[in-house]
Structures are given as structure tokens and as C-alpha cells.
Amino acid sequence: MMEHSMHDIRFPGESDEYRAARNRLLEAEADLRKQTEQVAALRRSLPDGGLLKEDYLFDEAGPGAAGRVKLSELFRDGKDTLILYSFMYGPDMQQACPSCTSILDGLNGVMPHALQRTNIAVVARSPVERISSFARARGWSGLRLLSSANNSYNADYHGETAEGKQRPALNVFMRRDGAIRHFYCTELLFVTPEPGQDARHVDTIWPLWNLFDLMPEGRGIDWRPALAYGAS
């Protein structure tokens, strides 16, 4: 007997076996949607985080850059949230992190929409000229790019380890009553994942893996983004 269905939509040629299995998956997807909102609600209800350690002074990269800019100056009028992504491109790295680059390729395109509601910038430890050169090669025209080569932001907010190894951390700051506080970090990065899983801490801003999760093959365990690909 056909299991209970949550809707009456059917697709050409599908079997009863397929529909029964798809209904079970659909219930799981609905549960995941509910849990996703529950997690978001928990995040929104976080109490105030710690006060900003210092008003970091960054070197700004890219065309039209202001030269040097304080973290507090990244907040625009009427926009009291700041998202900072720590881009793994340290001065000792021969090339930028391909995974971070994949994330930023996508984020570059969504920036006109995102900036309607929030402030976003990308921070890397490399010198500003090196960041600017890489951004030009990638065609990043929408991202606000900052160099933390001359401050301790990455170390303080866990975008690098004590040994200087770069980390892909995303931090969120909020401005309330004239004070800037830390709100959130993608701390799942620091939790050991289950076997066969990636950290998935920044999957919420990285649509690539969510796309691959829809395929019969799944996201896989061996493939990783690259800075360039041969002809397909």
C-alpha cells in the first residue's frame, strides 16, 4: 500500500517504490527545514558577545579603495551588522586557497543583493598589493577586500592559528548603542566532524556543496575546488 504522501504531485514514469522512498525523504527534508529555522532562531537569540578587542586598521585593496580603513568604518549608516570572512591567503602561501576562492567567486556575484541589508568584507593576511592582484585576476569587482598584514585581527578572531596557519573563519559583528560587539563565528570549524564529513562550517555561504548534494553521486569525498580547470 502506498505510504502517506505530503502532496499529490507526480513525475512521468515514477514507480510506487520510488514514490514511497521519495515520500520518506520528503518528510526528512521538511524536518530539516524546520531544524534549520530552529538553529537560525537560536543564533538570533544569542546574548551580546564580547566587545571588539580593538578598532583594527586594515589596508584596503581593489579599485576605489580608501587606502586604510578602521573596522568601525566598515559599518554604513543604517546597517548595523558586519560580516567578515577570513580568506586563506597568507603571505607565506604560494597561492590562495582554492576552496576560499570558490566561496568568494560566488559571493562576488551576490554582493549587490547582500549589501542591501548588511555590510560584508573579506580579510586576508597577504600584503594589500598581492590581494589586489589576485582579485583582478579573478574578476572580483563586488567584494570589499582588506589586508590584515599589519594588525592582529586574524589571530584574535581565529582566522589563523597561533603558528600562523590560515583558517577560513567567518565572523559577524554588531553595532549597538555606539559599541561594536562580536556576535557569531562559524565555530563548527573547531569541532571534529563525523568520519567522512567535512567541517561544513561555511556551507551556508557556499552553494557549491549544496548543489552537489542534490546529485545521485553526492558531494563526494575526493573532489575539491581548484583555481583553474582544464577543458571539460
C-alpha positions in Angstrom: 0.0 0.0 0.0 1.3 3.5 -0.9 2.6 5.4 2.1 1.0 8.7 3.0 2.1 11.5 0.7 2.6 15.1 1.7 1.4 16.3 -1.7 -0.2 15.0 -4.9 2.5 15.9 -7.4 3.8 13.0 -9.5 6.5 12.8 -12.2 6.4 10.8 -15.5 7.2 7.1 -15.2 7.8 7.0 -11.5 7.1 3.7 -9.7 5.3 3.2 -6.4 8.7 2.1 -5.0 10.2 5.5 -6.0 7.3 7.5 -4.6 7.3 5.6 -1.3 11.0 6.3 -0.9 10.7 9.9 -2.1 7.9 10.5 0.5 10.2 9.3 3.3 12.9 11.6 2.0 10.4 14.5 1.7 9.5 14.1 5.4 13.2 14.2 6.3 13.6 17.3 4.2 10.6 19.0 5.9 12.2 18.1 9.3 15.5 19.6 8.1 13.8 22.8 7.0 12.2 23.1 10.4 15.5 22.4 12.2 17.3 24.9 10.0 14.9 27.6 11.2 15.2 26.4 14.8 19.0 26.7 14.6 18.7 30.2 13.0 16.4 31.3 15.8 18.9 30.1 18.4 21.6 32.1 16.6 19.4 35.2 16.5 18.8 34.8 20.3 22.4 34.8 21.3 23.2 37.2 24.1 25.7 40.0 23.4 29.2 38.8 22.6 32.4 40.4 23.7 33.3 44.0 22.9 35.5 44.4 19.8 39.1 43.8 21.0 40.3 46.9 19.1 39.3 49.1 16.2 41.5 47.3 13.7 43.1 49.3 11.0 43.1 47.5 7.6 44.7 48.2 4.3 42.0 48.2 1.6 42.6 46.5 -1.7 41.0 47.0 -5.1 39.9 49.9 -7.3 38.4 52.8 -5.5 39.8 51.6 -2.2 40.1 54.1 0.7 43.7 53.2 1.4 43.4 52.5 5.1 40.1 51.8 6.9 39.1 51.0 10.5 36.8 48.1 11.3 34.3 50.6 12.7 34.3 52.4 9.3 33.0 49.3 7.6 29.6 49.9 9.1 27.4 52.0 6.9 24.6 54.2 8.2 21.5 52.1 8.9 23.4 48.9 8.5 24.5 47.6 12.0 25.8 44.2 11.1 29.2 43.4 9.7 30.2 40.0 8.2 33.9 39.4 7.8 35.2 36.4 6.0 38.8 35.4 6.7 40.2 34.4 3.3 43.1 31.9 3.5 45.8 33.8 1.6 48.7 34.3 3.9 52.0 35.9 3.0 53.8 32.5 3.1 51.2 30.7 0.9 52.3 30.2 -2.7 48.7 30.6 -3.9 45.4 31.5 -2.5 43.2 28.7 -1.0 41.1 27.2 -3.9 38.2 26.5 -1.6 38.1 30.0 -0.2 38.4 31.3 -3.8 35.4 29.2 -4.8 33.4 30.7 -2.0 34.4 34.2 -2.9 33.7 33.7 -6.6 30.1 33.1 -5.7 29.9 35.8 -3.0 31.2 38.3 -5.5 28.1 37.8 -7.6 25.6 38.0 -4.8 27.1 41.2 -3.2 24.7 43.7 -4.9 21.8 41.8 -3.2 23.6 41.2 0.2 24.6 44.8 0.6 21.0 45.9 0.7 20.8 44.5 4.2 24.3 44.1 5.6 28.0 45.0 5.5 30.4 42.4 4.1 34.2 42.4 3.7 36.9 39.9 3.1 40.1 39.8 5.1 43.4 38.2 4.2 46.9 38.3 5.7 48.8 38.9 2.5 50.0 42.4 1.6 47.4 44.6 0.0 49.1 44.6 -3.4 49.1 40.8 -3.6 45.4 40.7 -2.7 44.6 43.3 -5.3 46.4 41.4 -8.0 44.6 38.2 -7.2 41.3 39.9 -7.1 41.8 41.4 -10.6 42.7 38.0 -12.0 39.5 36.5 -10.6 37.4 39.4 -11.7 36.2 40.3 -8.2 34.6 43.6 -8.7 32.0 43.4 -5.9 34.0 42.3 -2.9 35.4 44.7 -0.3 38.9 43.3 0.2 41.1 44.1 3.2 44.6 43.2 4.3 45.3 42.4 7.9 49.1 42.2 7.3 49.6 45.0 9.8 47.2 44.0 12.6 46.2 41.0 14.7 42.6 40.6 13.6 43.1 37.1 12.1 44.8 35.8 15.2 42.3 37.4 17.6 39.2 36.2 15.8 40.6 32.7 14.8 41.3 33.3 11.1 44.7 31.8 11.8 46.3 29.5 14.4 49.0 30.5 16.9 51.5 29.1 14.4 50.2 31.4 11.6 48.3 28.8 9.7 45.4 30.4 7.9 41.8 29.4 8.7 38.6 30.1 6.7 36.6 31.6 9.6 33.5 33.8 9.2 32.8 36.3 12.0 29.8 38.5 12.5 29.9 41.8 14.4 27.0 44.0 15.5 26.9 47.7 16.4 24.5 48.6 19.2 24.4 51.9 21.1 27.7 53.0 19.7 29.5 49.9 20.7 30.8 47.1 18.4 30.5 43.5 19.7 31.3 40.1 18.4 28.0 38.2 17.5 28.9 34.9 15.9 31.7 32.8 14.5 31.4 29.6 12.4 32.8 27.6 15.3 31.8 24.3 13.8 35.2 24.5 12.1 36.7 23.7 15.6 34.5 20.7 16.2 35.8 17.3 14.9 33.4 16.2 12.2 32.0 12.7 11.9 34.0 10.3 9.7 33.7 11.1 6.0 32.4 14.6 6.6 33.9 18.0 6.0 33.7 20.7 8.7 30.8 22.3 6.7 31.1 25.4 8.9 30.7 27.8 6.0 28.4 25.8 3.8 25.6 28.3 4.4 27.5 30.8 2.2 28.9 28.2 -0.2 26.3 27.0 -2.6 28.6 24.6 -4.5 28.3 21.7 -2.0 24.5 22.2 -1.6 24.3 21.8 -5.4 26.3 18.6 -5.3 24.3 17.2 -2.5 21.3 17.1 -5.0 23.2 14.7 -7.3 23.0 10.9 -7.2 26.7 10.9 -6.7 26.6 13.3 -3.8 29.3 15.8 -2.9 31.9 13.0 -2.9 35.0 12.8 -0.6 37.9 13.3 -3.0 37.0 16.2 -5.3 38.0 19.7 -4.2 37.7 23.1 -6.0 40.7 24.3 -7.9 41.9 27.7 -9.0 41.5 26.7 -12.7 40.2 23.7 -14.6 41.1 22.1 -17.9 38.6 21.9 -20.8 35.6 19.8 -19.9 
